[in-house]
Amino acid sequence: MSSKRRIRKNARKGKYRHKDQTAATAAAISYQKEFGQFMNVYRCKFCKGWHIGHPKNRRLF
Ligand SMILES: [Zn+2]
């Protein structure tokens, strides 16, 4: 028997999708505390989720 379950591990790399703005904001704050870098919270029009990103990347908005 072969296990065919696929687990999405892309969350570790790239963008993590947050379910709502509150979760994304909390992630941005924890990121800022840990790395000392401000992160913006924005709504993703592709996956309808929330992401955090560097303010420099204005294209994300
Ligand atoms: Zn997205």
N, CA, C, O and the ligand as a Tripos MOL2 file, in Angstrom:
@<TRIPOS>MOLECULE
protein
  245   243    62     0     0
PROTEIN
NO_CHARGES

@<TRIPOS>ATOM
      1 N           0.8350   -1.2100    0.0000 N.3       1 MET1
      2 CA          0.0000    0.0000    0.0000 C.3       1 MET1
      3 C           0.8610    1.2480    0.0000 C.2       1 MET1
      4 O           1.8400    1.3570    0.7380 O.2       1 MET1
      5 N           0.4800    2.1590   -0.8250 N.am      2 SER2
      6 CA          1.2470    3.4020   -0.8930 C.3       2 SER2
      7 C           0.4080    4.5680   -0.3970 C.2       2 SER2
      8 O          -0.7650    4.7080   -0.7410 O.2       2 SER2
      9 N           1.0140    5.3620    0.3840 N.am      3 SER3
     10 CA          0.3060    6.5320    0.8970 C.3       3 SER3
     11 C           0.3160    7.6440   -0.1400 C.2       3 SER3
     12 O           1.3730    8.0730   -0.6020 O.2       3 SER3
     13 N          -0.8450    8.0910   -0.4860 N.am      4 LYS4
     14 CA         -0.9230    9.1260   -1.5260 C.3       4 LYS4
     15 C          -1.3590   10.4820   -0.9670 C.2       4 LYS4
     16 O          -1.7070   11.4010   -1.7090 O.2       4 LYS4
     17 N          -1.3300   10.5700    0.3000 N.am      5 ARG5
     18 CA         -1.7580   11.8510    0.8690 C.3       5 ARG5
     19 C          -0.7340   12.9320    0.5800 C.2       5 ARG5
     20 O           0.4670   12.7590    0.7880 O.2       5 ARG5
     21 N          -1.2320   14.0150    0.1110 N.am      6 ARG6
     22 CA         -0.3480   15.1370   -0.2110 C.3       6 ARG6
     23 C          -0.5270   16.2500    0.8150 C.2       6 ARG6
     24 O          -1.6230   16.7700    1.0230 O.2       6 ARG6
     25 N           0.5340   16.5770    1.4130 N.am      7 ILE7
     26 CA          0.4950   17.6640    2.3900 C.3       7 ILE7
     27 C           1.1820   18.8810    1.7920 C.2       7 ILE7
     28 O           2.3020   18.8020    1.2870 O.2       7 ILE7
     29 N           0.5090   19.9700    1.8580 N.am      8 ARG8
     30 CA          1.0900   21.2080    1.3290 C.3       8 ARG8
     31 C           2.1660   21.7160    2.2760 C.2       8 ARG8
     32 O           1.8880   22.1200    3.4060 O.2       8 ARG8
     33 N           3.3710   21.6860    1.8000 N.am      9 LYS9
     34 CA          4.4710   22.1750    2.6230 C.3       9 LYS9
     35 C           5.0170   23.4980    2.1060 C.2       9 LYS9
     36 O           6.0820   23.9630    2.5110 O.2       9 LYS9
     37 N           4.2530   24.0820    1.2030 N.am     10 ASN10
     38 CA          4.7170   25.3430    0.6360 C.3      10 ASN10
     39 C           4.6420   26.4900    1.6220 C.2      10 ASN10
     40 O           5.1970   27.5660    1.3960 O.2      10 ASN10
     41 N           3.9490   26.2430    2.7130 N.am     11 ALA11
     42 CA          3.7790   27.3210    3.6770 C.3      11 ALA11
     43 C           5.1180   27.7200    4.3030 C.2      11 ALA11
     44 O           5.3090   28.8660    4.7110 O.2      11 ALA11
     45 N           6.0360   26.7610    4.3710 N.am     12 ARG12
     46 CA          7.3270   27.0780    4.9720 C.3      12 ARG12
     47 C           8.1050   28.0550    4.1100 C.2      12 ARG12
     48 O           8.7050   29.0170    4.5920 O.2      12 ARG12
     49 N           8.0710   27.7690    2.8180 N.am     13 LYS13
     50 CA          8.7030   28.7190    1.9060 C.3      13 LYS13
     51 C           7.6180   29.5680    1.2630 C.2      13 LYS13
     52 O           6.4610   29.1590    1.1640 O.2      13 LYS13
     53 N           8.0100   30.7380    0.8380 N.am     14 GLY14
     54 CA          7.0420   31.5830    0.1760 C.3      14 GLY14
     55 C           6.0420   32.1730    1.1330 C.2      14 GLY14
     56 O           6.3490   32.4310    2.2970 O.2      14 GLY14
     57 N           4.8700   32.3810    0.6460 N.am     15 LYS15
     58 CA          3.8890   33.0940    1.4380 C.3      15 LYS15
     59 C           2.9790   32.1350    2.1930 C.2      15 LYS15
     60 O           2.5250   31.1120    1.6810 O.2      15 LYS15
     61 N           2.7480   32.5130    3.4030 N.am     16 TYR16
     62 CA          1.7950   31.7690    4.2060 C.3      16 TYR16
     63 C           0.4460   32.4740    4.1460 C.2      16 TYR16
     64 O           0.3660   33.6920    4.3020 O.2      16 TYR16
     65 N          -0.5840   31.7210    3.9250 N.am     17 ARG17
     66 CA         -1.9070   32.3340    3.8090 C.3      17 ARG17
     67 C          -2.6010   32.3450    5.1650 C.2      17 ARG17
     68 O          -2.8130   31.3020    5.7840 O.2      17 ARG17
     69 N          -2.9410   33.5180    5.6000 N.am     18 HIS18
     70 CA         -3.6600   33.6580    6.8600 C.3      18 HIS18
     71 C          -5.1530   33.7400    6.5910 C.2      18 HIS18
     72 O          -5.5960   34.2760    5.5750 O.2      18 HIS18
     73 N          -5.8990   33.2050    7.5110 N.am     19 LYS19
     74 CA         -7.3330   33.0870    7.2700 C.3      19 LYS19
     75 C          -8.0530   34.4250    7.3600 C.2      19 LYS19
     76 O          -9.0680   34.6390    6.6980 O.2      19 LYS19
     77 N          -7.5200   35.3250    8.1850 N.am     20 ASP20
     78 CA         -8.1590   36.6360    8.2820 C.3      20 ASP20
     79 C          -7.1240   37.7050    8.6290 C.2      20 ASP20
     80 O          -5.9490   37.4160    8.8540 O.2      20 ASP20
     81 N          -7.5930   38.9240    8.6620 N.am     21 GLN21
     82 CA         -6.6890   40.0480    8.8840 C.3      21 GLN21
     83 C          -6.0670   40.0050   10.2720 C.2      21 GLN21
     84 O          -4.9090   40.3820   10.4580 O.2      21 GLN21
     85 N          -6.8410   39.5470   11.2370 N.am     22 THR22
     86 CA         -6.3360   39.4840   12.6010 C.3      22 THR22
     87 C          -5.1450   38.5410   12.7090 C.2      22 THR22
     88 O          -4.1440   38.8620   13.3500 O.2      22 THR22
     89 N          -5.2610   37.3820   12.0810 N.am     23 ALA23
     90 CA         -4.1690   36.4030   12.1180 C.3      23 ALA23
     91 C          -2.9500   36.9380   11.3780 C.2      23 ALA23
     92 O          -1.8140   36.7410   11.8110 O.2      23 ALA23
     93 N          -3.1910   37.6070   10.2760 N.am     24 ALA24
     94 CA         -2.0810   38.1560    9.5010 C.3      24 ALA24
     95 C          -1.3780   39.2680   10.2660 C.2      24 ALA24
     96 O          -0.1520   39.3750   10.2360 O.2      24 ALA24
     97 N          -2.1600   40.0930   10.9500 N.am     25 THR25
     98 CA         -1.5800   41.1770   11.7370 C.3      25 THR25
     99 C          -0.7340   40.6270   12.8770 C.2      25 THR25
    100 O           0.3520   41.1330   13.1610 O.2      25 THR25
    101 N          -1.2450   39.5800   13.5270 N.am     26 ALA26
    102 CA         -0.4900   38.9550   14.6110 C.3      26 ALA26
    103 C           0.8220   38.3870   14.0960 C.2      26 ALA26
    104 O           1.8490   38.4750   14.7690 O.2      26 ALA26
    105 N           0.7890   37.8110   12.9150 N.am     27 ALA27
    106 CA          1.9970   37.2580   12.3080 C.3      27 ALA27
    107 C           2.9790   38.3660   11.9590 C.2      27 ALA27
    108 O           4.1890   38.2100   12.1200 O.2      27 ALA27
    109 N           2.4500   39.4830   11.4820 N.am     28 ALA28
    110 CA          3.3010   40.6110   11.1160 C.3      28 ALA28
    111 C           3.9860   41.1960   12.3520 C.2      28 ALA28
    112 O           5.1550   41.5780   12.3010 O.2      28 ALA28
    113 N           3.2510   41.2590   13.4510 N.am     29 ILE29
    114 CA          3.8110   41.7910   14.6950 C.3      29 ILE29
    115 C           4.8990   40.8740   15.2350 C.2      29 ILE29
    116 O           5.9560   41.3380   15.6630 O.2      29 ILE29
    117 N           4.6380   39.5780   15.2130 N.am     30 SER30
    118 CA          5.6290   38.6210   15.7030 C.3      30 SER30
    119 C           6.8660   38.6420   14.8120 C.2      30 SER30
    120 O           7.9880   38.4870   15.2950 O.2      30 SER30
    121 N           6.6630   38.8290   13.5340 N.am     31 TYR31
    122 CA          7.7860   38.9060   12.5970 C.3      31 TYR31
    123 C           8.6270   40.1450   12.8920 C.2      31 TYR31
    124 O           9.8580   40.1100   12.8750 O.2      31 TYR31
    125 N           7.9240   41.2360   13.1630 N.am     32 GLN32
    126 CA          8.6160   42.4920   13.4370 C.3      32 GLN32
    127 C           9.4200   42.3990   14.7240 C.2      32 GLN32
    128 O          10.5220   42.9400   14.8180 O.2      32 GLN32
    129 N           8.8600   41.7060   15.7170 N.am     33 LYS33
    130 CA          9.5650   41.5570   16.9900 C.3      33 LYS33
    131 C          10.7940   40.6770   16.8290 C.2      33 LYS33
    132 O          11.8280   40.9150   17.4530 O.2      33 LYS33
    133 N          10.6710   39.6640   15.9890 N.am     34 GLU34
    134 CA         11.7420   38.6890   15.8480 C.3      34 GLU34
    135 C          12.8520   39.1870   14.9340 C.2      34 GLU34
    136 O          14.0350   38.9910   15.2140 O.2      34 GLU34
    137 N          12.4660   39.8250   13.8490 N.am     35 PHE35
    138 CA         13.4580   40.2380   12.8560 C.3      35 PHE35
    139 C          13.6640   41.7430   12.8100 C.2      35 PHE35
    140 O          14.5400   42.2390   12.1020 O.2      35 PHE35
    141 N          12.8530   42.4620   13.5690 N.am     36 GLY36
    142 CA         13.0130   43.9060   13.5950 C.3      36 GLY36
    143 C          12.6910   44.5680   12.2690 C.2      36 GLY36
    144 O          13.2410   45.6130   11.9230 O.2      36 GLY36
    145 N          11.8020   43.9460   11.5490 N.am     37 GLN37
    146 CA         11.4520   44.4840   10.2440 C.3      37 GLN37
    147 C           9.9500   44.6110   10.1150 C.2      37 GLN37
    148 O           9.2050   43.6740   10.4040 O.2      37 GLN37
    149 N           9.5190   45.7620    9.6860 N.am     38 PHE38
    150 CA          8.0890   46.0040    9.5760 C.3      38 PHE38
    151 C           7.5030   45.2480    8.3830 C.2      38 PHE38
    152 O           8.0840   45.2090    7.2990 O.2      38 PHE38
    153 N           6.3600   44.6630    8.6140 N.am     39 MET39
    154 CA          5.6950   43.9320    7.5420 C.3      39 MET39
    155 C           4.2880   44.4720    7.3340 C.2      39 MET39
    156 O           3.5650   44.7470    8.2910 O.2      39 MET39
    157 N           3.9240   44.6140    6.1020 N.am     40 ASN40
    158 CA          2.5700   45.0500    5.7880 C.3      40 ASN40
    159 C           1.6150   43.8670    5.6920 C.2      40 ASN40
    160 O           2.0020   42.7590    5.3220 O.2      40 ASN40
    161 N           0.3820   44.1260    6.0280 N.am     41 VAL41
    162 CA         -0.6560   43.1150    5.8990 C.3      41 VAL41
    163 C          -1.5520   43.4950    4.7330 C.2      41 VAL41
    164 O          -2.0360   44.6250    4.6550 O.2      41 VAL41
    165 N          -1.7690   42.5670    3.8440 N.am     42 TYR42
    166 CA         -2.6070   42.8880    2.6930 C.3      42 TYR42
    167 C          -3.4830   41.7120    2.3080 C.2      42 TYR42
    168 O          -3.1670   40.5580    2.5980 O.2      42 TYR42
    169 N          -4.5710   42.0190    1.6620 N.am     43 ARG43
    170 CA         -5.5120   41.0050    1.2020 C.3      43 ARG43
    171 C          -5.0840   40.5150   -0.1690 C.2      43 ARG43
    172 O          -4.7820   41.3020   -1.0660 O.2      43 ARG43
    173 N          -5.0660   39.2130   -0.3110 N.am     44 CYS44
    174 CA         -4.6530   38.6310   -1.5750 C.3      44 CYS44
    175 C          -5.8810   38.4120   -2.4550 C.2      44 CYS44
    176 O          -6.8530   37.7770   -2.0460 O.2      44 CYS44
    177 N          -5.8140   38.9430   -3.6510 N.am     45 LYS45
    178 CA         -6.9690   38.8170   -4.5410 C.3      45 LYS45
    179 C          -6.9880   37.4740   -5.2660 C.2      45 LYS45
    180 O          -7.9610   37.1300   -5.9360 O.2      45 LYS45
    181 N          -5.9050   36.7270   -5.1220 N.am     46 PHE46
    182 CA         -5.8430   35.4290   -5.8040 C.3      46 PHE46
    183 C          -6.4280   34.3130   -4.9520 C.2      46 PHE46
    184 O          -7.2780   33.5480   -5.4060 O.2      46 PHE46
    185 N          -5.9610   34.2320   -3.7110 N.am     47 CYS47
    186 CA         -6.4180   33.1330   -2.8570 C.3      47 CYS47
    187 C          -7.4180   33.6150   -1.8210 C.2      47 CYS47
    188 O          -7.8700   32.8320   -0.9850 O.2      47 CYS47
    189 N          -7.7700   34.8960   -1.8650 N.am     48 LYS48
    190 CA         -8.7520   35.4710   -0.9350 C.3      48 LYS48
    191 C          -8.2820   35.3890    0.5090 C.2      48 LYS48
    192 O          -9.0730   35.5350    1.4410 O.2      48 LYS48
    193 N          -6.9960   35.1560    0.6820 N.am     49 GLY49
    194 CA         -6.4530   35.0800    2.0290 C.3      49 GLY49
    195 C          -5.6920   36.3570    2.3660 C.2      49 GLY49
    196 O          -5.7560   37.3500    1.6420 O.2      49 GLY49
    197 N          -4.9820   36.3080    3.4670 N.am     50 TRP50
    198 CA         -4.2080   37.4580    3.9080 C.3      50 TRP50
    199 C          -2.7440   37.0850    3.9660 C.2      50 TRP50
    200 O          -2.3860   35.9910    4.4020 O.2      50 TRP50
    201 N          -1.8980   38.0010    3.5220 N.am     51 HIS51
    202 CA         -0.4680   37.7630    3.5380 C.3      51 HIS51
    203 C           0.2300   38.9320    4.2260 C.2      51 HIS51
    204 O          -0.3330   40.0150    4.3880 O.2      51 HIS51
    205 N           1.4630   38.6800    4.6210 N.am     52 ILE52
    206 CA          2.2930   39.7780    5.0910 C.3      52 ILE52
    207 C           3.4810   39.8990    4.1460 C.2      52 ILE52
    208 O           3.9740   38.8990    3.6260 O.2      52 ILE52
    209 N           3.9310   41.1120    3.9300 N.am     53 GLY53
    210 CA          5.0220   41.3220    2.9940 C.3      53 GLY53
    211 C           5.7880   42.5860    3.3220 C.2      53 GLY53
    212 O           5.3440   43.4240    4.1060 O.2      53 GLY53
    213 N           6.9270   42.6990    2.7130 N.am     54 HIS54
    214 CA          7.7400   43.8770    2.9360 C.3      54 HIS54
    215 C           7.1050   45.0920    2.2510 C.2      54 HIS54
    216 O           6.5660   44.9810    1.1500 O.2      54 HIS54
    217 N           7.1730   46.2280    2.9000 N.am     55 PRO55
    218 CA          6.5710   47.4400    2.3330 C.3      55 PRO55
    219 C           7.1540   47.8190    0.9820 C.2      55 PRO55
    220 O           6.5150   48.5170    0.1940 O.2      55 PRO55
    221 N           8.3570   47.3610    0.7240 N.am     56 LYS56
    222 CA          8.9950   47.7110   -0.5440 C.3      56 LYS56
    223 C           8.2540   47.1150   -1.7320 C.2      56 LYS56
    224 O           8.2060   47.6930   -2.8180 O.2      56 LYS56
    225 N           7.6830   45.9520   -1.4950 N.am     57 ASN57
    226 CA          7.0080   45.2580   -2.5770 C.3      57 ASN57
    227 C           5.5840   45.7970   -2.7490 C.2      57 ASN57
    228 O           4.6080   45.1520   -2.3660 O.2      57 ASN57
    229 N           5.4970   46.9570   -3.3150 N.am     58 ARG58
    230 CA          4.1780   47.5900   -3.4340 C.3      58 ARG58
    231 C           3.3130   46.9110   -4.4770 C.2      58 ARG58
    232 O           2.1010   47.1200   -4.5200 O.2      58 ARG58
    233 N           3.9240   46.1110   -5.3030 N.am     59 ARG59
    234 CA          3.1410   45.4290   -6.3310 C.3      59 ARG59
    235 C           2.1750   44.4380   -5.7160 C.2      59 ARG59
    236 O           1.1670   44.0750   -6.3220 O.2      59 ARG59
    237 N           2.4880   44.0050   -4.5140 N.am     60 LEU60
    238 CA          1.6400   43.0280   -3.8490 C.3      60 LEU60
    239 C           0.2860   43.6070   -3.5160 C.2      60 LEU60
    240 O          -0.6880   42.8690   -3.3690 O.2      60 LEU60
    241 N           0.2150   44.8950   -3.3980 N.am     61 PHE61
    242 CA         -1.0520   45.5030   -3.0710 C.3      61 PHE61
    243 C          -1.8970   45.6710   -4.3380 C.2      61 PHE61
    244 O          -3.0180   46.1740   -4.2700 O.2      61 PHE61
    245 ZN         -2.5580   34.6310   -1.8230 Zn       62 ZN62
@<TRIPOS>BOND
     1     1     2 1
     2     2     3 1
     3     3     4 2
     4     3     5 am
     5     5     6 1
     6     6     7 1
     7     7     8 2
     8     7     9 am
     9     9    10 1
    10    10    11 1
    11    11    12 2
    12    11    13 am
    13    13    14 1
    14    14    15 1
    15    15    16 2
    16    15    17 am
    17    17    18 1
    18    18    19 1
    19    19    20 2
    20    19    21 am
    21    21    22 1
    22    22    23 1
    23    23    24 2
    24    23    25 am
    25    25    26 1
    26    26    27 1
    27    27    28 2
    28    27    29 am
    29    29    30 1
    30    30    31 1
    31    31    32 2
    32    31    33 am
    33    33    34 1
    34    34    35 1
    35    35    36 2
    36    35    37 am
    37    37    38 1
    38    38    39 1
    39    39    40 2
    40    39    41 am
    41    41    42 1
    42    42    43 1
    43    43    44 2
    44    43    45 am
    45    45    46 1
    46    46    47 1
    47    47    48 2
    48    47    49 am
    49    49    50 1
    50    50    51 1
    51    51    52 2
    52    51    53 am
    53    53    54 1
    54    54    55 1
    55    55    56 2
    56    55    57 am
    57    57    58 1
    58    58    59 1
    59    59    60 2
    60    59    61 am
    61    61    62 1
    62    62    63 1
    63    63    64 2
    64    63    65 am
    65    65    66 1
    66    66    67 1
    67    67    68 2
    68    67    69 am
    69    69    70 1
    70    70    71 1
    71    71    72 2
    72    71    73 am
    73    73    74 1
    74    74    75 1
    75    75    76 2
    76    75    77 am
    77    77    78 1
    78    78    79 1
    79    79    80 2
    80    79    81 am
    81    81    82 1
    82    82    83 1
    83    83    84 2
    84    83    85 am
    85    85    86 1
    86    86    87 1
    87    87    88 2
    88    87    89 am
    89    89    90 1
    90    90    91 1
    91    91    92 2
    92    91    93 am
    93    93    94 1
    94    94    95 1
    95    95    96 2
    96    95    97 am
    97    97    98 1
    98    98    99 1
    99    99   100 2
   100    99   101 am
   101   101   102 1
   102   102   103 1
   103   103   104 2
   104   103   105 am
   105   105   106 1
   106   106   107 1
   107   107   108 2
   108   107   109 am
   109   109   110 1
   110   110   111 1
   111   111   112 2
   112   111   113 am
   113   113   114 1
   114   114   115 1
   115   115   116 2
   116   115   117 am
   117   117   118 1
   118   118   119 1
   119   119   120 2
   120   119   121 am
   121   121   122 1
   122   122   123 1
   123   123   124 2
   124   123   125 am
   125   125   126 1
   126   126   127 1
   127   127   128 2
   128   127   129 am
   129   129   130 1
   130   130   131 1
   131   131   132 2
   132   131   133 am
   133   133   134 1
   134   134   135 1
   135   135   136 2
   136   135   137 am
   137   137   138 1
   138   138   139 1
   139   139   140 2
   140   139   141 am
   141   141   142 1
   142   142   143 1
   143   143   144 2
   144   143   145 am
   145   145   146 1
   146   146   147 1
   147   147   148 2
   148   147   149 am
   149   149   150 1
   150   150   151 1
   151   151   152 2
   152   151   153 am
   153   153   154 1
   154   154   155 1
   155   155   156 2
   156   155   157 am
   157   157   158 1
   158   158   159 1
   159   159   160 2
   160   159   161 am
   161   161   162 1
   162   162   163 1
   163   163   164 2
   164   163   165 am
   165   165   166 1
   166   166   167 1
   167   167   168 2
   168   167   169 am
   169   169   170 1
   170   170   171 1
   171   171   172 2
   172   171   173 am
   173   173   174 1
   174   174   175 1
   175   175   176 2
   176   175   177 am
   177   177   178 1
   178   178   179 1
   179   179   180 2
   180   179   181 am
   181   181   182 1
   182   182   183 1
   183   183   184 2
   184   183   185 am
   185   185   186 1
   186   186   187 1
   187   187   188 2
   188   187   189 am
   189   189   190 1
   190   190   191 1
   191   191   192 2
   192   191   193 am
   193   193   194 1
   194   194   195 1
   195   195   196 2
   196   195   197 am
   197   197   198 1
   198   198   199 1
   199   199   200 2
   200   199   201 am
   201   201   202 1
   202   202   203 1
   203   203   204 2
   204   203   205 am
   205   205   206 1
   206   206   207 1
   207   207   208 2
   208   207   209 am
   209   209   210 1
   210   210   211 1
   211   211   212 2
   212   211   213 am
   213   213   214 1
   214   214   215 1
   215   215   216 2
   216   215   217 am
   217   217   218 1
   218   218   219 1
   219   219   220 2
   220   219   221 am
   221   221   222 1
   222   222   223 1
   223   223   224 2
   224   223   225 am
   225   225   226 1
   226   226   227 1
   227   227   228 2
   228   227   229 am
   229   229   230 1
   230   230   231 1
   231   231   232 2
   232   231   233 am
   233   233   234 1
   234   234   235 1
   235   235   236 2
   236   235   237 am
   237   237   238 1
   238   238   239 1
   239   239   240 2
   240   239   241 am
   241   241   242 1
   242   242   243 1
   243   243   244 2
@<TRIPOS>SUBSTRUCTURE
     1 MET1         2 RESIDUE 1 A MET
     2 SER2         6 RESIDUE 1 A SER
     3 SER3        10 RESIDUE 1 A SER
     4 LYS4        14 RESIDUE 1 A LYS
     5 ARG5        18 RESIDUE 1 A ARG
     6 ARG6        22 RESIDUE 1 A ARG
     7 ILE7        26 RESIDUE 1 A ILE
     8 ARG8        30 RESIDUE 1 A ARG
     9 LYS9        34 RESIDUE 1 A LYS
    10 ASN10       38 RESIDUE 1 A ASN
    11 ALA11       42 RESIDUE 1 A ALA
    12 ARG12       46 RESIDUE 1 A ARG
    13 LYS13       50 RESIDUE 1 A LYS
    14 GLY14       54 RESIDUE 1 A GLY
    15 LYS15       58 RESIDUE 1 A LYS
    16 TYR16       62 RESIDUE 1 A TYR
    17 ARG17       66 RESIDUE 1 A ARG
    18 HIS18       70 RESIDUE 1 A HIS
    19 LYS19       74 RESIDUE 1 A LYS
    20 ASP20       78 RESIDUE 1 A ASP
    21 GLN21       82 RESIDUE 1 A GLN
    22 THR22       86 RESIDUE 1 A THR
    23 ALA23       90 RESIDUE 1 A ALA
    24 ALA24       94 RESIDUE 1 A ALA
    25 THR25       98 RESIDUE 1 A THR
    26 ALA26      102 RESIDUE 1 A ALA
    27 ALA27      106 RESIDUE 1 A ALA
    28 ALA28      110 RESIDUE 1 A ALA
    29 ILE29      114 RESIDUE 1 A ILE
    30 SER30      118 RESIDUE 1 A SER
    31 TYR31      122 RESIDUE 1 A TYR
    32 GLN32      126 RESIDUE 1 A GLN
    33 LYS33      130 RESIDUE 1 A LYS
    34 GLU34      134 RESIDUE 1 A GLU
    35 PHE35      138 RESIDUE 1 A PHE
    36 GLY36      142 RESIDUE 1 A GLY
    37 GLN37      146 RESIDUE 1 A GLN
    38 PHE38      150 RESIDUE 1 A PHE
    39 MET39      154 RESIDUE 1 A MET
    40 ASN40      158 RESIDUE 1 A ASN
    41 VAL41      162 RESIDUE 1 A VAL
    42 TYR42      166 RESIDUE 1 A TYR
    43 ARG43      170 RESIDUE 1 A ARG
    44 CYS44      174 RESIDUE 1 A CYS
    45 LYS45      178 RESIDUE 1 A LYS
    46 PHE46      182 RESIDUE 1 A PHE
    47 CYS47      186 RESIDUE 1 A CYS
    48 LYS48      190 RESIDUE 1 A LYS
    49 GLY49      194 RESIDUE 1 A GLY
    50 TRP50      198 RESIDUE 1 A TRP
    51 HIS51      202 RESIDUE 1 A HIS
    52 ILE52      206 RESIDUE 1 A ILE
    53 GLY53      210 RESIDUE 1 A GLY
    54 HIS54      214 RESIDUE 1 A HIS
    55 PRO55      218 RESIDUE 1 A PRO
    56 LYS56      222 RESIDUE 1 A LYS
    57 ASN57      226 RESIDUE 1 A ASN
    58 ARG58      230 RESIDUE 1 A ARG
    59 ARG59      234 RESIDUE 1 A ARG
    60 LEU60      238 RESIDUE 1 A LEU
    61 PHE61      242 RESIDUE 1 A PHE
    62 ZN62       245 GROUP 0 **** ****
